[in-house]
């Protein structure tokens, strides 16, 4: 692990567990550390520690301290705006008898020692396929922008912008690339999004989150999807870790084993789990199905993760797209191939499946676009 990465992990572990921060006396790679923290969407956690710990703040230029403080303040403000928008949407749906479940995001922030230090994203709200049209009509008067209604059945979710904040309304919490996997997943999702829900209080408004067992898998499944498709950042691993830490006493290892084994994800589950335990400090007894024999694979996995960044920020995948259609498709293919090569030695079977699905879907999309 590079020196700047070692210090970054030391700061993150201190943020979560209060452990001692270890910085070599000759360490001077603060530029690289902050850039890495930003690429992995954990800069607010790092900024807070650097500002609060004199041993750290005294080692960097004061201009950095001011910029970090500004970033942390903006993150607090973003949480307030997201929470207010979430309350507005859920209240509107509740008033019309529409069941909704918050996915990830502001629900996971509650698992952090300081929720406002989790870097914000968007709002993902599950309403089910049968309610999608009704929810569309209810949110249209509130929306600054909303997808055309004719398109809401073409994807697992549709997009709404309310007060400049992005919102995804989910017909399905996720859709798996292969029918046999999707059948297993949807059976668990149907139960996990309708029973044993975990409500959270947002200023007097109760917002449902998935059942604890299903959520433990769902958070992993989400980061696994991003890992294969474009790149996963440390924030998504931190989300998963803090959820497991907060709910470890009620999460069933039998439940987890059944779903990850059924979907052939046991090896990725155990490998990512060793990253949480070995590098981010999760107590091993709090990780369902922990297996120390996967630590060697986890060390190789971490190298890939650190190269990717959140949503592929470090790979070029998340770059701004140009107008040349064929060129952009070629660049996208190169990015996907690079991801496939880096992941194949870790998860060969899963990577081959992903590559097959990528080519099938990609070629179909190109053909459809050419026909247009």
C-alpha positions as CSV (number, residue, x, y, z in Angstrom):
1,X,0.0,0.0,0.0
2,X,1.3,3.5,-0.9
3,X,2.2,5.9,1.9
4,X,-0.7,8.2,1.2
5,X,-3.1,5.3,1.2
6,X,-1.8,4.0,4.5
7,X,-2.3,7.4,6.1
8,X,-5.8,7.7,4.5
9,X,-6.9,4.4,6.0
10,X,-5.5,5.4,9.3
11,X,-7.6,8.5,9.3
12,X,-10.7,6.6,8.2
13,X,-10.3,4.0,10.9
14,X,-9.9,6.8,13.5
15,X,-13.1,8.4,12.2
16,X,-15.0,5.2,12.8
17,X,-13.4,3.6,15.7
18,X,-11.4,6.4,17.5
19,X,-8.1,4.6,16.9
20,X,-4.7,6.4,16.8
21,X,-3.8,8.1,13.6
22,X,-0.4,7.1,12.3
23,X,1.5,9.6,10.1
24,X,5.2,9.0,9.3
25,X,7.3,12.0,10.4
26,X,8.5,12.6,6.9
27,X,5.1,12.2,5.2
28,X,4.5,15.0,2.7
29,X,2.0,13.5,0.3
30,X,-1.1,15.5,1.4
31,X,-2.0,16.5,-2.1
32,X,-2.2,12.9,-3.2
33,X,-4.1,11.9,0.0
34,X,-6.8,14.6,-0.4
35,X,-7.1,13.8,-4.1
36,X,-7.5,10.1,-3.3
37,X,-10.1,10.9,-0.6
38,X,-12.1,13.0,-3.0
39,X,-12.0,10.3,-5.7
40,X,-13.3,7.8,-3.2
41,X,-16.0,10.1,-1.8
42,X,-14.6,10.1,1.8
43,X,-13.2,13.6,1.9
44,X,-15.6,14.9,4.5
45,X,-14.5,12.3,6.9
46,X,-10.8,13.1,6.2
47,X,-11.5,16.9,6.4
48,X,-13.1,16.6,9.8
49,X,-10.2,14.6,11.3
50,X,-7.6,16.9,9.8
51,X,-9.4,20.0,11.2
52,X,-10.0,18.5,14.6
53,X,-6.6,16.9,15.3
54,X,-3.8,19.5,15.8
55,X,-1.2,17.0,15.0
56,X,-2.6,16.8,11.5
57,X,-3.7,20.4,10.9
58,X,-0.3,21.6,11.9
59,X,1.4,19.5,9.2
60,X,-0.4,21.0,6.2
61,X,-0.7,24.6,4.8
62,X,-3.5,26.7,6.3
63,X,-5.0,27.2,2.9
64,X,-5.8,23.5,2.9
65,X,-7.4,23.7,6.3
66,X,-9.7,26.5,5.1
67,X,-10.7,24.5,2.0
68,X,-11.3,21.4,4.0
69,X,-13.4,23.3,6.5
70,X,-15.5,24.8,3.7
71,X,-16.0,21.3,2.2
72,X,-17.2,19.9,5.5
73,X,-19.6,22.8,6.0
74,X,-21.0,22.3,2.5
75,X,-21.5,18.6,3.3
76,X,-23.5,19.4,6.4
77,X,-25.7,21.7,4.3
78,X,-26.2,19.1,1.6
79,X,-27.5,16.7,4.3
80,X,-30.0,19.2,5.5
81,X,-31.3,19.8,2.0
82,X,-31.5,16.1,1.2
83,X,-33.3,15.4,4.4
84,X,-35.8,18.2,3.8
85,X,-36.5,16.9,0.3
86,X,-36.9,13.4,1.5
87,X,-39.4,14.5,4.1
88,X,-41.3,16.4,1.5
89,X,-41.5,13.5,-0.9
90,X,-42.4,10.8,1.7
91,X,-45.0,13.1,3.4
92,X,-46.7,13.6,0.0
93,X,-46.7,9.9,-0.7
94,X,-47.9,9.0,2.8
95,X,-50.8,11.5,2.4
96,X,-51.9,9.5,-0.7
97,X,-51.4,6.1,0.9
98,X,-48.4,5.1,-1.2
99,X,-45.9,2.8,0.5
100,X,-42.2,3.8,0.0
101,X,-38.9,2.5,1.2
102,X,-35.7,4.6,1.3
103,X,-32.7,2.8,-0.3
104,X,-29.1,3.6,0.8
105,X,-28.3,7.3,1.1
106,X,-29.6,9.2,4.0
107,X,-30.6,6.0,5.8
108,X,-27.1,4.7,5.8
109,X,-25.8,8.1,7.0
110,X,-27.6,7.3,10.3
111,X,-25.1,4.4,10.8
112,X,-22.1,6.7,10.8
113,X,-20.8,8.2,14.1
114,X,-21.5,11.6,12.6
115,X,-24.1,11.2,9.9
116,X,-23.3,14.5,8.2
117,X,-19.8,13.4,7.5
118,X,-21.0,10.8,5.0
119,X,-20.6,12.3,1.6
120,X,-24.0,12.9,0.1
121,X,-25.4,11.4,-3.1
122,X,-29.0,11.4,-4.4
123,X,-32.3,10.1,-3.0
124,X,-33.3,6.5,-4.0
125,X,-36.9,5.7,-3.1
126,X,-38.6,2.3,-3.8
127,X,-42.3,2.5,-4.5
128,X,-42.9,-0.7,-6.5
129,X,-44.0,-1.3,-10.1
130,X,-47.7,-0.9,-9.3
131,X,-47.3,2.5,-7.7
132,X,-44.9,4.0,-10.2
133,X,-47.5,5.8,-12.4
134,X,-49.3,7.2,-9.4
135,X,-46.1,8.5,-7.8
136,X,-45.1,10.1,-11.1
137,X,-48.3,12.1,-11.1
138,X,-47.9,13.1,-7.4
139,X,-44.4,14.3,-7.9
140,X,-44.8,16.1,-11.2
141,X,-46.1,19.3,-9.5
142,X,-43.0,19.3,-7.2
143,X,-40.5,18.6,-9.9
144,X,-38.1,21.0,-11.6
145,X,-37.4,18.1,-14.1
146,X,-38.9,14.7,-14.5
147,X,-38.4,11.9,-17.1
148,X,-41.1,11.6,-19.8
149,X,-43.9,9.5,-18.5
150,X,-43.7,7.2,-21.5
151,X,-40.2,6.1,-20.3
152,X,-41.0,5.1,-16.7
153,X,-41.5,1.5,-17.6
154,X,-38.3,1.2,-19.6
155,X,-36.0,1.0,-16.6
156,X,-35.9,0.0,-12.9
157,X,-36.3,3.6,-11.9
158,X,-37.2,7.1,-13.3
159,X,-35.5,10.4,-12.5
160,X,-36.9,13.4,-10.8
161,X,-35.2,16.7,-9.8
162,X,-36.7,18.5,-6.9
163,X,-35.1,21.7,-5.7
164,X,-32.0,20.9,-7.8
165,X,-31.6,17.6,-6.0
166,X,-31.6,14.3,-7.9
167,X,-34.2,11.7,-6.9
168,X,-34.6,8.2,-8.3
169,X,-38.0,6.6,-8.0
170,X,-37.6,2.8,-8.1
171,X,-40.1,0.4,-9.6
172,X,-37.6,-2.4,-8.7
173,X,-34.8,-2.0,-6.1
174,X,-32.5,-3.7,-8.7
175,X,-32.6,-6.0,-11.7
176,X,-30.0,-8.7,-12.1
177,X,-28.4,-9.4,-15.5
178,X,-29.4,-13.1,-15.7
179,X,-32.9,-14.5,-15.3
180,X,-31.9,-17.2,-12.7
181,X,-30.2,-14.6,-10.5
182,X,-33.0,-12.1,-10.9
183,X,-35.6,-14.7,-9.9
184,X,-33.7,-15.3,-6.6
185,X,-33.1,-11.6,-6.0
186,X,-36.7,-10.5,-6.6
187,X,-38.0,-13.1,-4.2
188,X,-35.8,-11.8,-1.4
189,X,-36.5,-8.2,-2.4
190,X,-40.3,-8.6,-2.4
191,X,-40.1,-9.8,1.3
192,X,-37.3,-7.4,2.4
193,X,-39.1,-4.3,1.0
194,X,-42.5,-5.1,2.5
195,X,-42.0,-6.8,5.9
196,X,-39.8,-6.3,9.0
197,X,-39.0,-2.8,7.7
198,X,-36.7,-0.5,9.7
199,X,-38.3,2.9,10.1
200,X,-36.2,6.0,10.8
201,X,-37.5,9.3,12.2
202,X,-36.7,12.4,10.1
203,X,-38.1,15.4,12.0
204,X,-41.2,13.5,12.9
205,X,-41.7,11.8,9.6
206,X,-41.2,8.0,9.7
207,X,-39.2,6.9,6.6
208,X,-39.1,3.1,6.0
209,X,-35.8,1.4,5.2
210,X,-35.5,-2.3,4.1
211,X,-35.4,-5.1,6.6
212,X,-32.0,-5.4,8.2
213,X,-31.2,-8.8,6.7
214,X,-32.1,-7.8,3.1
215,X,-30.4,-4.4,3.5
216,X,-27.1,-6.1,4.5
217,X,-27.2,-7.9,1.2
218,X,-28.6,-5.1,-0.8
219,X,-25.9,-2.6,0.1
220,X,-23.3,-5.2,-0.9
221,X,-25.1,-6.0,-4.1
222,X,-25.1,-2.3,-5.0
223,X,-21.4,-1.9,-4.5
224,X,-20.7,-5.2,-6.3
225,X,-22.7,-3.9,-9.3
226,X,-20.6,-0.7,-9.4
227,X,-17.4,-2.6,-8.9
228,X,-18.0,-4.7,-12.0
229,X,-19.6,-1.9,-14.1
230,X,-17.4,1.2,-13.6
231,X,-15.6,1.2,-10.2
232,X,-16.4,1.3,-6.6
233,X,-15.1,3.8,-4.0
234,X,-14.3,3.5,-0.3
235,X,-17.5,5.4,0.6
236,X,-19.6,2.4,-0.5
237,X,-17.5,0.1,1.5
238,X,-17.7,2.4,4.5
239,X,-21.5,2.4,4.1
240,X,-21.7,-1.4,4.1
241,X,-19.3,-1.6,7.0
242,X,-21.1,0.8,9.3
243,X,-24.5,-0.8,8.5
244,X,-23.1,-4.2,9.5
245,X,-21.6,-2.8,12.6
246,X,-24.8,-1.1,13.7
247,X,-27.0,-4.1,13.0
248,X,-24.6,-7.1,13.5
249,X,-26.6,-8.5,16.4
250,X,-29.8,-9.0,14.3
251,X,-28.3,-10.0,10.9
252,X,-28.8,-13.7,10.2
253,X,-25.7,-15.5,8.8
254,X,-28.0,-18.2,7.6
255,X,-30.1,-15.7,5.6
256,X,-26.9,-14.2,4.1
257,X,-25.5,-17.6,3.2
258,X,-28.7,-18.6,1.5
259,X,-28.9,-15.5,-0.7
260,X,-25.2,-15.1,-1.6
261,X,-24.8,-18.8,-2.3
262,X,-28.0,-18.9,-4.3
263,X,-26.7,-16.0,-6.5
264,X,-23.2,-17.4,-6.7
265,X,-21.7,-14.4,-4.8
266,X,-20.2,-16.2,-1.8
267,X,-16.6,-15.6,-3.0
268,X,-17.0,-11.9,-3.7
269,X,-18.9,-11.5,-0.4
270,X,-16.1,-13.1,1.7
271,X,-13.4,-11.2,-0.2
272,X,-15.0,-7.8,0.2
273,X,-15.6,-8.7,3.8
274,X,-11.9,-9.2,4.5
275,X,-11.3,-5.7,3.1
276,X,-13.7,-4.3,5.7
277,X,-12.0,-6.3,8.5
278,X,-8.3,-6.1,7.4
279,X,-8.2,-2.5,6.2
280,X,-11.1,-0.6,7.6
281,X,-11.2,-2.0,11.1
282,X,-14.6,-3.9,11.3
283,X,-14.5,-6.4,14.1
284,X,-14.4,-9.8,12.4
285,X,-17.2,-11.2,14.6
286,X,-19.5,-8.5,13.1
287,X,-19.1,-9.7,9.5
288,X,-21.4,-12.5,8.5
289,X,-19.6,-15.5,7.1
290,X,-16.1,-14.0,7.8
291,X,-13.4,-16.3,6.4
292,X,-9.7,-15.3,7.1
293,X,-8.6,-17.5,4.2
294,X,-9.8,-14.7,1.8
295,X,-7.4,-12.1,3.2
296,X,-4.8,-12.8,0.5
297,X,-7.4,-12.2,-2.2
298,X,-8.7,-9.1,-0.4
299,X,-5.2,-7.5,-0.6
300,X,-5.3,-7.9,-4.4
301,X,-8.9,-6.6,-4.4
302,X,-8.0,-3.5,-2.5
303,X,-5.4,-2.6,-5.1
304,X,-8.1,-2.7,-7.8
305,X,-10.5,-0.6,-5.7
306,X,-7.9,2.1,-5.0
307,X,-7.3,2.4,-8.7
308,X,-11.0,2.7,-9.6
309,X,-12.4,5.4,-7.3
310,X,-16.1,6.1,-6.7
311,X,-18.1,5.4,-9.8
312,X,-14.8,5.1,-11.8
313,X,-13.5,8.6,-11.1
314,X,-9.9,7.3,-11.3
315,X,-10.4,5.1,-14.4
316,X,-11.8,7.7,-16.8
317,X,-15.2,5.9,-16.9
318,X,-17.0,8.9,-15.3
319,X,-15.5,11.5,-17.7
320,X,-17.7,13.9,-19.6
321,X,-18.9,12.3,-22.8
322,X,-18.2,13.9,-26.2
323,X,-20.5,14.1,-29.3
324,X,-18.7,11.6,-31.4
325,X,-20.9,8.5,-31.0
326,X,-18.5,5.8,-32.3
327,X,-15.5,7.3,-30.5
328,X,-17.4,7.3,-27.2
329,X,-18.5,3.7,-27.6
330,X,-14.9,2.8,-28.3
331,X,-13.7,4.5,-25.2
332,X,-16.4,3.0,-23.1
333,X,-15.5,-0.5,-24.4
334,X,-11.8,0.1,-23.5
335,X,-12.8,1.1,-20.0
336,X,-15.0,-2.0,-19.6
337,X,-12.2,-4.2,-20.9
338,X,-9.7,-2.7,-18.5
339,X,-12.1,-3.4,-15.6
340,X,-12.7,-6.9,-16.8
341,X,-9.0,-7.7,-17.0
342,X,-8.3,-6.3,-13.5
343,X,-11.2,-8.3,-12.0
344,X,-10.8,-11.5,-13.9
345,X,-8.0,-12.9,-11.7
346,X,-10.1,-12.2,-8.6
347,X,-13.5,-13.4,-9.7
348,X,-13.1,-15.3,-13.0
349,X,-16.6,-16.8,-13.2
350,X,-18.4,-13.7,-12.3
351,X,-16.2,-11.6,-14.6
352,X,-16.9,-13.8,-17.6
353,X,-20.6,-13.6,-16.9
354,X,-20.4,-9.8,-16.7
355,X,-18.3,-9.6,-19.9
356,X,-20.9,-11.7,-21.8
357,X,-23.7,-9.6,-20.5
358,X,-21.9,-6.3,-21.3
359,X,-21.2,-7.3,-24.9
360,X,-24.8,-8.6,-25.4
361,X,-26.4,-5.4,-24.0
362,X,-23.8,-3.1,-25.6
363,X,-24.2,-4.5,-29.1
364,X,-28.0,-4.5,-28.8
365,X,-27.8,-0.8,-27.8
366,X,-25.5,0.1,-30.7
367,X,-27.8,-1.8,-33.1
368,X,-30.9,0.0,-31.7
369,X,-29.2,3.4,-32.0
370,X,-28.1,2.7,-35.6
371,X,-31.6,1.7,-36.6
372,X,-32.8,5.1,-35.2
